[in-house]
Amino acid sequence: MTTEPTAPHRRLRRPVLRAAVTLAACAGLLATLAPAAVAGPADRAPATGCHGALHLTAADRPDRADSAAGRSDWAAADAALAGLTGPGYGTSALGAVREDGRLLWRNATGVADLATGRPADPEGRFRIGSITKTFVATTLLQLVDERRLDLDDRLECLLPGIVPNSAAITVRQLMNHTSGVADYTRDPAFDDTAQDWQDDGRFQPYALRDLVDIANKYPPAFPPGLDWRYSNTNYELVGMIIEKLTGHPWQEEVTRRIIRPLHLTGTSMPDHSPFIPGPHAHGYLKTATGPVDVTLLDPSMAGSAGAGISTTADLTTFIGALLGGRLLPPAELAEMQRTTDIGGGRAYGLGLQRVDTPCGTFWGHAGGIPGYSTEMLGSADGRRQFASAVTVYDVSDGAGSEAAANRLITTALCGTRDLGRSTP
């Protein structure tokens, strides 16, 4: 099982919670992966944590995409979306684009259920995998703004003895994956290609501490701060810090601080419920004997690193509110966009990855969990957002599926018709 970050639509021998960091890999989309230039934190009193939530207004978001005028303008996006389904890739694909608070385009292609052939629903829900990290990172940065802790606080002070090197690991290093903490998903218990996992293992309940203890069976990848490697364990620890400081489950804090204020009615952070509420496409794994439906699973296997459920409309609302400055003050948002200068971390901040496209810089995250592959991107100015979800099944042509995914991203973000604005 690989623990290295992979392209979000390349499904090889995938761990249960894929390290889906590289949003797209073709040179045409990723012009550069240079660190963002961000402002330094403003002068302020020190944190009172280890050494009141923001008041938010509802997002201006319609329930349905504007389609009466210019629907044909999105024909290219429809075609690109359709290119993600069929032989060699996914069974369904959903996509949405929002600009200036309006949902301009939302569509779905493929089938939601192989048994019935029911078509996929553009408003359907799906497991978002590692996009959960952006919700969790935002919640922790709100606590930083509230002086509950500081990004340079040591893990040992917050969660004594929790992992090796905890006295040298900072909160920032957890969030930007420079901690060196081993990734628990490397353990055979999370191998979704194994028959045991497909039969019973996907229903095994875990607490956050259980996942960290599994990671501790393996040595640290490197001393803290000396390298970069994506590790889901980092965000299980962030979830534990949120719970330690607030006295509430991380799901409750994310819901109270983000989901409810933004009216994300299709978004939830489940604990152990195996169900996806509301309309949704089934997720499948390809096996020698045919498709295995893995829609039902205990999301605690992903915890605060990837248990979330959402819709394309909700994800575009969330990333727009985040980058538009409605969830974090400028200093904390700047920290979130401060990338490292180490290896793959040159494009990774605190729960956000930078992607430079032909039409500007976008920030977001990708996600993967058995049966589902997701992406979320927003422009740096908070004006334009994109989200997609694919029920990945058979990536027999990795290069072709990656090209199809990148075609959808570039079409949705950099199309020739952009609300009257010319696009580079």
C-alpha positions in Angstrom: 0.0 0.0 0.0 1.5 3.3 -1.0 1.5 6.2 1.3 2.9 8.7 -1.2 0.5 11.3 -2.6 -1.0 10.3 -5.9 -3.0 12.0 -8.6 -6.6 12.1 -7.5 -8.0 10.1 -10.4 -5.2 7.5 -10.6 -6.4 4.4 -8.8 -3.7 1.8 -8.5 -3.3 -0.1 -5.3 -5.2 2.5 -3.3 -5.2 2.7 0.5 -8.5 3.1 2.4 -8.0 6.9 2.7 -5.9 7.8 -0.3 -3.2 10.4 0.1 -4.9 12.4 -2.7 -2.7 15.5 -2.8 -1.8 16.2 -6.4 -5.0 17.7 -7.8 -3.8 17.3 -11.3 -0.6 16.2 -12.9 -0.6 17.3 -16.5 1.8 20.2 -17.4 -1.0 22.1 -19.1 -3.0 22.4 -15.9 -0.2 22.7 -13.3 1.8 25.6 -14.7 3.8 25.8 -11.5 3.8 24.5 -8.0 5.6 27.5 -6.5 4.8 28.6 -2.9 2.2 31.3 -2.5 3.3 34.8 -1.4 1.3 35.4 1.8 1.3 38.1 4.3 2.9 37.5 7.7 0.7 37.2 10.8 -0.4 40.5 12.4 0.9 41.5 15.8 -1.3 40.1 18.5 -1.3 38.7 22.0 0.1 35.2 22.5 -2.2 32.3 22.6 -3.6 31.2 25.9 -3.9 27.5 25.0 -0.9 25.1 25.5 1.9 27.4 26.6 -15.9 32.5 20.9 -16.5 31.3 17.4 -16.9 33.8 14.5 -20.3 35.1 13.6 -21.1 34.1 10.0 -23.8 35.0 7.6 -25.5 32.5 5.3 -24.0 32.0 1.9 -26.0 33.4 -1.0 -26.5 30.2 -2.8 -29.5 29.0 -4.9 -30.7 25.5 -4.7 -30.3 24.9 -8.4 -27.8 26.1 -11.1 -28.7 29.0 -13.2 -29.7 27.3 -16.4 -32.3 29.5 -18.2 -29.7 31.7 -19.9 -26.6 30.4 -21.6 -27.0 26.7 -20.7 -25.4 25.8 -24.0 -22.3 27.7 -22.9 -21.6 24.8 -20.6 -21.8 22.1 -23.3 -18.0 21.7 -23.2 -18.2 21.1 -19.5 -21.0 18.6 -20.0 -18.8 16.8 -22.5 -15.8 16.8 -20.3 -17.8 15.5 -17.4 -19.2 12.7 -19.6 -15.6 11.8 -20.4 -15.1 10.6 -16.8 -17.6 7.8 -17.0 -17.8 4.6 -19.0 -15.2 1.9 -19.6 -11.8 2.7 -18.1 -12.8 5.1 -15.4 -15.9 5.8 -13.3 -19.5 4.7 -13.0 -20.7 8.2 -12.3 -19.4 11.8 -12.3 -20.8 15.0 -10.8 -19.5 18.5 -11.3 -20.4 22.1 -10.4 -19.1 25.7 -10.9 -20.0 28.7 -8.8 -19.1 32.3 -9.4 -19.8 35.3 -7.2 -22.2 33.2 -5.1 -24.3 31.9 -8.0 -24.3 28.3 -9.0 -23.7 28.5 -12.7 -23.4 24.9 -13.7 -24.1 21.6 -12.1 -24.5 18.3 -13.9 -24.1 14.5 -13.5 -23.3 11.7 -15.9 -23.3 7.9 -15.6 -25.3 5.7 -13.3 -25.8 5.9 -9.6 -26.5 2.2 -9.2 -25.1 -0.6 -11.5 -27.9 -2.9 -10.5 -30.8 -0.7 -11.6 -29.1 1.7 -14.0 -30.6 4.7 -12.2 -28.9 7.8 -13.5 -26.6 9.9 -11.3 -28.2 12.9 -9.6 -26.4 16.3 -9.9 -27.6 17.1 -6.4 -26.4 13.7 -5.0 -24.2 13.3 -2.0 -20.9 11.5 -1.8 -18.0 10.7 0.5 -15.4 13.6 0.2 -12.4 11.8 1.7 -9.5 14.1 2.4 -11.4 17.3 1.5 -12.5 16.8 5.1 -9.0 18.0 6.1 -9.8 21.5 4.8 -12.9 21.7 7.1 -10.9 20.4 10.0 -7.9 22.8 9.3 -10.4 25.7 9.1 -11.9 24.8 12.5 -8.5 24.6 14.1 -7.4 27.9 12.7 -10.5 29.5 14.2 -9.3 28.2 17.5 -5.9 29.8 16.8 -7.7 33.1 16.2 -9.5 32.6 19.5 -6.1 32.3 21.2 -6.8 28.7 22.3 -3.5 27.6 20.8 -0.7 28.8 18.5 0.5 27.1 15.4 4.0 26.8 16.9 2.8 25.1 20.0 4.4 21.6 20.5 2.3 18.5 20.2 3.7 17.2 23.5 2.1 20.2 25.3 -1.3 19.4 23.8 -1.3 15.6 23.7 1.5 14.4 25.9 3.3 11.2 24.7 0.8 10.7 21.8 3.4 9.9 19.1 7.2 9.6 18.9 9.0 13.0 18.6 5.9 14.8 20.0 8.1 17.2 21.9 9.6 18.4 18.6 6.4 18.4 16.5 4.5 21.6 16.1 0.8 22.0 15.2 1.9 23.7 12.0 4.0 20.6 11.1 0.9 18.4 11.6 -1.2 20.6 9.3 1.4 20.9 6.5 2.6 17.3 6.7 6.2 18.0 7.8 5.8 16.2 11.1 7.2 12.8 10.0 4.4 11.0 11.8 3.7 7.6 10.1 0.6 7.2 8.1 -1.7 4.6 9.7 -3.3 3.7 6.3 -0.1 1.8 5.5 -1.4 -0.9 7.9 -2.8 -4.1 6.3 -6.1 -3.5 8.1 -6.8 -0.7 5.7 -6.0 -2.5 2.4 -9.3 -2.3 0.5 -8.1 -4.9 -2.1 -8.1 -7.5 0.7 -11.2 -9.8 0.9 -11.3 -9.4 4.7 -11.6 -5.7 4.3 -14.3 -5.9 1.7 -16.3 -8.4 3.8 -16.0 -7.1 7.4 -13.0 -4.8 7.7 -14.8 -1.8 6.3 -17.3 -1.9 9.2 -14.7 -1.9 11.9 -15.2 1.1 14.3 -12.3 3.2 15.3 -11.7 6.1 17.7 -9.1 8.8 16.6 -6.7 7.4 19.3 -7.1 3.9 17.8 -5.8 5.2 14.4 -2.9 7.0 16.0 -2.0 3.9 17.9 -1.9 1.9 14.7 0.4 4.6 13.2 2.7 4.2 16.2 3.4 0.6 15.1 5.6 2.1 12.4 8.7 4.3 12.8 8.5 8.0 11.9 9.2 8.8 8.3 11.8 11.5 9.2 12.7 13.9 12.0 10.1 16.7 12.3 10.5 19.6 9.9 13.2 17.9 7.7 11.0 16.5 5.0 7.5 16.4 3.6 5.2 13.4 3.4 1.4 13.2 3.3 0.2 11.4 6.4 -3.5 11.0 7.3 -2.4 10.5 10.9 -1.5 14.2 11.1 -5.2 15.1 10.8 -6.4 12.5 13.2 -4.1 14.3 15.7 -5.5 17.7 14.6 -9.0 16.3 15.3 -7.8 15.2 18.8 -6.5 18.7 19.5 -9.8 20.2 18.5 -11.5 17.8 20.9 -9.0 18.5 23.7 -9.4 22.3 23.5 -13.2 22.5 23.0 -14.4 19.5 25.0 -16.5 18.5 22.0 -16.2 15.9 19.2 -14.5 17.3 16.2 -17.6 16.6 14.1 -19.7 18.9 16.4 -17.1 21.8 16.1 -17.0 21.5 12.3 -20.8 21.4 12.2 -21.2 24.4 14.6 -18.6 26.6 13.1 -18.9 25.8 9.3 -21.7 23.6 8.2 -24.6 25.3 10.0 -23.5 28.9 9.5 -23.0 28.3 5.7 -26.3 26.3 5.4 -24.5 23.3 3.9 -27.6 21.2 4.0 -26.0 18.3 2.1 -22.9 18.2 4.2 -22.3 16.0 7.3 -19.4 14.7 9.3 -20.5 11.2 10.4 -19.0 9.3 13.3 -19.9 5.6 12.8 -23.0 5.6 10.6 -22.3 3.6 7.5 -25.0 5.3 5.4 -24.8 8.2 2.9 -28.1 10.1 3.6 -30.2 11.4 0.7 -29.7 10.7 -3.0 -26.2 9.3 -3.8 -24.3 7.2 -6.3 -23.0 3.9 -5.1 -19.2 3.4 -4.8 -17.6 0.2 -6.2 -14.3 -1.7 -6.2 -13.4 -3.8 -9.2 -12.4 -7.4 -8.3 -11.7 -10.5 -10.3 -15.3 -11.6 -9.7 -16.9 -8.3 -10.6 -17.9 -5.1 -8.8 -18.1 -5.0 -5.0 -20.4 -2.3 -3.6 -18.5 -0.5 -0.9 -21.0 2.4 -0.4 -21.6 1.3 3.1 -18.6 1.5 5.4 -17.8 2.8 8.9 -16.3 6.3 8.2 -14.4 6.3 11.5 -11.7 4.5 9.5 -11.1 7.9 8.0 -11.9 10.0 11.1 -11.0 13.7 11.0 -8.7 13.0 8.0 -11.5 12.0 5.7 -15.0 11.0 7.0 -17.0 13.8 5.5 -20.0 13.7 3.1 -21.1 16.6 0.9 -22.4 17.7 -2.5 -20.7 19.6 -5.3 -22.9 22.7 -4.5 -21.9 22.7 -0.8 -18.2 22.3 -1.6 -18.2 25.2 -3.9 -20.0 27.3 -1.2 -17.5 26.2 1.4 -14.3 26.9 -0.5 -15.8 30.2 -1.7 -16.6 31.3 1.8 -13.1 30.2 3.0 -11.1 32.0 0.3 -13.5 34.9 0.4 -12.5 35.6 4.0 -15.8 34.7 5.6 -14.5 31.9 7.8 -11.1 33.1 8.9 -9.5 36.5 9.6 -6.8 37.6 7.1 -3.9 36.4 9.3 -5.1 32.9 9.7 -6.2 32.6 6.0 -2.6 33.7 5.1 -1.2 31.0 7.3 -3.4 28.5 5.6 -2.0 29.5 2.3 1.7 29.5 3.4 3.2 26.5 1.7 6.4 24.8 2.8 9.7 24.8 0.8 10.2 21.1 1.1 9.5 18.5 -1.6 5.9 18.0 -2.4 5.0 20.5 0.3 5.9 23.4 -2.0 2.3 23.3 -3.1 0.8 22.4 0.3 -0.3 24.8 3.0 -2.4 24.1 6.1 -5.1 21.8 4.7 -5.0 23.6 1.3 -3.0 22.9 -1.8 -2.1 25.6 -4.4 -2.7 24.9 -8.1 -1.6 27.4 -10.7 -3.7 27.2 -13.9 -3.6 29.1 -17.2 -6.4 31.3 -15.8 -4.9 32.0 -12.3 -4.1 30.5 -9.0 -6.6 28.2 -7.3 -6.6 26.6 -3.8 -8.3 23.5 -2.7 -7.9 19.8 -1.9 -8.6 16.4 -3.4 -10.0 13.4 -1.6 -10.3 9.7 -2.0 -12.0 6.9 0.0 -13.1 3.5 -1.4 -15.4 4.1 -4.3 -15.2 7.9 -4.4 -12.7 10.4 -5.8 -13.3 14.1 -5.2 -11.9 17.6 -6.0 -12.6 21.1 -4.7 -10.9 24.2 -6.0 -11.5 28.0 -5.6 -9.9 31.1 -7.0 -7.6 33.0 -4.7 -10.0 36.0 -4.7 -13.0 33.9 -3.6 -15.0 34.5 -6.8 -15.0 31.2 -8.7 -15.2 27.7 -7.4 -15.3 24.2 -8.8 -16.1 20.8 -7.3 -16.4 17.3 -8.7 -16.9 13.7 -7.6 -16.3 10.5 -9.4 -17.3 7.0 -8.4 -14.1 5.4 -9.6 -14.3 1.8 -10.7 -11.8 0.7 -13.4 -8.8 2.9 -14.2 -7.4 0.6 -16.9 -6.0 3.6 -18.7 -4.3 5.8 -16.1 -3.0 8.4 -18.5 -6.3 8.7 -20.3 -8.4 9.0 -17.1 -6.0 11.6 -15.8 -6.3 13.6 -19.0 -10.1 13.4 -18.8 -10.0 14.7 -15.2 -7.7 17.6 -16.2 -9.9 18.4 -19.2 -12.9 18.8 -16.9 -10.9 21.1 -14.5 -9.5 23.3 -17.2 -12.9 23.5 -19.0 -14.8 24.4 -15.8 -12.2 26.9 -14.5 -10.7 28.4 -17.6 -13.5 28.1 -20.2 -13.9 30.8 -22.9 -17.2 32.0 -21.5 -16.5 33.3 -18.0 -19.4 35.6 -17.1 -18.2 38.1 -19.7 -14.6 38.1 -18.5 -11.9 37.2 -20.9 -9.7 34.3 -19.8 -6.0 34.1 -20.5 
